[in-house]
Amino acid sequence: MSEAYDLAIIGSGPGGYVAGIRAGQLGLKTVVIEREPNLGGVCLNWGCIPTKALIRNAELVHLLIDRADDFGLSVTDPSASWTKAVERSGRVVTRMNRGVAALLRKNGVAVVQGTARFADARTLEVTGPDGQATRITATSIIIGTGSRSRAFPGLEADGERVLTSRHAVRLEDVPGKFLVMGAGAVGMEFAYVYNAYGAEVTVVEMADSVLPLEDPEAGALVAKHFAKSGIDIRT
């Protein structure tokens, strides 16, 4: 089988699905190709969205357990369920998956699940979950395949002791001790979340400050508050 489009987009993350929606609005016959079962890419399914949902939970835990009195709240023997926090994060992701799918449908964008490979400059061979291959030709092709965690030799992720961000947003239990390698935005988010839920958190950063890609003042402020919360930061 072969289908012709004005535009084919490989990857349905924030780059891919937004490009697809806009192309559909401009009247182009467009297809988005995604190998995962859910649309939205790493950001929606494993990164920005689930972590922000967990951060919101962690913020409430911090307020109720550590600062309730500051807000005039009287809370007796508060407890926090990590399991329910992860479940809520999953519900947020599912709702947004459906929203992305609805926006693509609304703008006439086709969605094909499968792994795309170039057959030539304007032809993609897409292998679906069932192993069947489909050819898609397009006048223009956008590659929006996103990012993945960087592996270090001898420190490969196993989902139990060595984790990637994908594992960290779906852990069944909060570990007693949690070491974060890298004090960028993602690392600091997980440090905050797991600290709020009772883990003993250490952050290691090879630069001389946390959030090294941000303004120094922002990094210093975050480091100050994290240290106050009991997070051990080593730069």
C-alpha positions in Angstrom: 0.0 0.0 0.0 1.1 3.6 -0.6 -0.5 6.9 0.3 0.5 10.3 -0.9 0.5 13.4 1.4 1.7 17.0 1.1 3.4 16.7 4.5 4.5 13.7 6.6 5.7 14.2 10.2 7.7 11.6 12.0 7.0 11.9 15.7 4.0 13.3 17.6 5.7 15.2 20.3 5.3 19.0 20.8 7.1 19.7 17.6 5.3 17.1 15.5 1.7 17.4 16.6 1.8 21.2 16.6 3.3 21.2 13.1 0.6 18.8 12.0 -2.2 20.9 13.4 -0.9 24.0 11.8 -0.4 22.2 8.4 -4.0 20.9 8.6 -5.2 24.5 9.3 -3.4 25.7 6.2 -5.1 23.0 4.0 -2.2 20.6 3.6 -2.9 16.9 3.4 -0.9 15.8 6.4 0.0 12.6 8.3 1.7 12.2 11.7 3.6 9.0 12.2 4.2 7.8 15.8 5.7 4.5 16.9 4.4 4.6 20.5 0.7 3.8 21.2 0.0 7.2 22.7 0.4 10.6 21.0 2.4 13.5 22.5 5.9 12.2 22.6 8.3 12.2 25.6 7.1 15.5 26.9 3.5 14.6 27.3 3.9 10.9 28.2 7.1 10.8 30.2 8.5 14.3 30.8 7.0 17.8 31.2 3.4 16.8 31.8 3.7 13.9 34.3 6.5 15.6 36.2 4.5 18.8 36.6 1.5 16.8 37.9 3.8 15.1 40.4 5.3 18.5 41.3 1.9 19.9 42.1 1.3 16.9 44.4 4.6 17.4 46.1 3.9 21.1 46.6 0.7 20.3 48.4 2.4 17.6 50.5 5.1 20.2 51.5 2.5 22.8 52.4 0.4 20.4 54.5 3.2 18.7 56.3 5.8 21.5 56.7 3.9 24.8 56.4 0.3 24.2 57.3 0.6 26.5 60.4 1.9 29.3 58.2 -1.4 29.3 56.3 -3.5 28.9 59.4 -4.3 25.3 58.8 -4.6 22.7 61.5 -3.7 19.3 60.1 -3.5 16.2 62.4 -1.3 13.3 61.4 -1.1 14.1 57.7 0.0 11.3 55.3 0.7 11.3 51.6 0.1 8.4 49.1 2.8 8.1 46.4 0.7 5.6 44.6 -2.3 8.0 44.3 0.1 10.8 43.1 1.4 8.6 40.3 -2.2 7.5 39.4 -3.3 11.1 39.2 -0.3 11.9 37.0 -1.3 9.1 34.7 -4.8 10.4 34.5 -3.5 13.9 33.5 -1.4 12.3 30.8 -4.4 10.3 29.4 -6.6 13.3 29.3 -4.0 15.3 27.3 -3.3 12.3 25.0 -7.0 12.4 24.0 -6.8 16.2 23.6 -3.9 15.9 21.1 -5.8 13.2 19.2 -8.9 15.3 19.0 -7.0 18.3 17.7 -5.4 16.3 15.0 -8.8 14.8 13.9 -10.4 18.3 14.0 -7.8 19.6 11.6 -8.0 16.6 9.2 -4.6 15.2 10.1 -4.1 11.5 9.6 -2.3 9.5 12.3 -0.4 6.3 11.5 1.2 4.2 14.3 4.5 2.6 13.4 8.3 3.1 12.9 9.2 5.2 9.9 12.3 4.8 7.8 13.3 6.6 4.6 13.0 4.6 1.5 14.1 7.6 -0.6 14.1 11.4 -0.2 10.3 11.6 -0.4 9.2 8.1 0.6 8.8 6.6 4.1 8.3 2.9 4.9 6.3 2.6 8.1 6.3 -0.7 9.9 3.3 -1.0 12.2 2.9 -2.9 15.5 1.7 -5.9 13.5 4.9 -6.0 11.4 3.0 -4.9 8.3 4.8 -2.2 6.2 3.1 0.8 4.5 4.7 3.3 2.1 3.9 7.0 2.5 5.1 9.5 0.0 5.1 13.2 0.8 6.2 16.5 -0.8 7.8 17.5 2.5 8.8 15.5 5.5 9.4 16.8 9.1 11.6 14.8 11.4 10.4 15.4 15.0 11.8 12.4 16.8 12.6 14.2 20.1 15.1 13.2 22.8 16.1 10.2 24.8 18.0 9.6 28.0 21.8 9.4 27.7 23.3 6.1 28.8 26.7 5.9 30.4 28.9 2.8 29.9 28.8 0.6 33.0 25.8 2.5 34.4 23.0 1.2 32.1 19.5 1.8 33.3 17.7 -1.3 34.7 14.6 0.4 36.0 15.4 -0.8 39.6 18.7 0.7 40.8 19.7 2.9 37.9 16.7 4.9 36.5 15.9 7.2 33.6 13.2 9.8 33.8 10.8 7.3 32.3 11.3 5.0 35.3 11.2 7.9 37.8 7.7 9.0 36.9 6.3 5.5 37.3 8.1 4.1 40.3 5.8 2.0 42.5 7.5 3.0 45.8 9.6 5.9 47.0 13.2 4.7 47.7 14.8 5.4 51.0 17.7 7.1 49.3 17.6 8.8 45.9 20.7 10.1 44.0 20.2 12.5 41.1 23.0 12.8 38.6 22.7 16.3 37.0 21.1 19.4 38.4 19.4 20.6 35.3 15.6 21.2 35.2 14.7 17.5 35.0 17.0 16.4 37.8 15.9 19.2 40.1 12.2 18.4 39.5 12.7 14.8 40.6 14.8 15.8 43.6 11.9 18.1 44.7 9.2 15.4 44.2 11.0 12.6 45.9 12.2 14.7 48.8 8.6 15.8 49.5 7.6 12.1 49.6 10.2 11.2 52.2 13.3 10.1 50.2 16.8 11.1 51.3 17.8 13.0 48.2 21.4 13.9 47.0 22.0 15.9 43.8 25.3 15.7 42.1 26.2 18.3 39.4 29.6 18.6 37.7 29.2 22.4 37.1 29.7 24.8 40.0 26.0 25.5 40.5 22.6 23.9 40.1 20.5 24.8 37.0 23.7 25.7 35.1 21.9 26.7 31.9 19.7 29.2 33.7 20.3 32.6 35.3 22.8 32.2 38.2 20.3 34.1 40.5 17.6 31.5 39.8 20.0 28.6 40.4 21.2 30.1 43.7 17.6 30.7 44.9 16.5 27.1 44.0 19.6 25.7 45.7 18.9 27.6 48.9 15.3 26.4 49.2 16.3 22.8 48.3 19.0 22.8 51.0 16.5 24.1 53.5 14.2 21.2 52.6 17.0 18.7 53.4 18.2 18.0 49.9 22.0 17.4 49.8 23.4 19.3 46.8 27.0 18.6 45.7 28.4 20.7 42.8 
